[in-house]
Amino acid sequence: MDLNRRTVVGVSAIAVACAMLVPACEKKSAPDSEAALSTDRKDALVPDCGNKTITGAGVGNLRIGITVDSVKSRCTVARDTTHPGLEGTMERRLLVAFDHDLLDAEIVNGRVWRLDIDSPPFRTSDSLGAGSSLADLLKLPRVRGLVGEGVIALVSPAHCGISFILSGGLPQGRLAKLDSAEMSRFPASTRVSRVLVYGCSDGTASSTPRNN
């Protein structure tokens, strides 16, 4: 599948969105998961990858589309692993160190393809990230929800290249039109469980096909 089509979660159908969400639609259990590292191990890593501000182009010095060699020259990589993915293909992931934290980067064709963020200290410039309330997300302009793989991904043109994955799975009832009015009826406890960064369609994302 053309990677450009897989990086337009915020502007096209949820089938494309959740093609990118897999395996992020399920909680990571891969051997390179942050949970596999002890607190002492995380604290011992040199946090030289910049700030924790999430943008559609990346986080700190970890940018969508840069090569693995560039990542390793800019940042401390705690782990570089390849393992079978949910679709039967091999997936390569880097676990990258930030200040007292780690971030998961998926690699395709030797470049950063997507960032998977479930740690609350990573935030957008308007303070959105894992743990943010749905009420805060609904303040974004032209916000809408996209459905697939048992989750809802919330997107807005204010954050091109970013999807906010909501907690709680799929609510009961019709989900044909997930605009701000419809989503305002979701439980007040609904929050962001993770954030995916995949690059904006204006050229900040890699355009090479995914061939693992």
ZIRAQUI-V804406 format. One record per backbone hydrogen bond with DSSP energy under -1.0 kcal/mol. NH is the residue of the N-H (numbers start at 1). CO is the residue of the C=O. Records with the same first field share a line. If there is no record, write none. Layout:
BEGIN
NH->CO + CO
END
This chain:
BEGIN
7->4
11->8
12->8
17->13
18->14
20->16
21->17
22->18
24->21
26->23
33->30
36->33
37->34
42->38
43->39
44->40
45->42
48->46
54->123
55->58
58->55
59->62
61->49
62->59
64->57
65->112
66->63
68->110
71->67
72->68
73->69
74->70
75->71
78->95
79->95
81->93
83->91
85->89
88->85
91->83
93->81
94->105
95->79
96->103
97->76
98->101
101->98
103->96
104->116
105->94
106->114
107->92
108->111
111->108
112->66
113->106
114->106
115->197
116->104
117->195
122->119
123->52
124->128
127->124
131->192
132->129
134->190
137->133
138->134
139->136
140->137
144->155
145->178
146->153
148->151
151->148
153->146
154->164
155->144
159->156
162->159
163->196
164->154
165->194
166->152
167->191
179->177
183->179
184->180
185->182
186->183
190->187
192->132
193->165
194->165
195->117
196->163
197->115
198->161
203->200
205->200
END
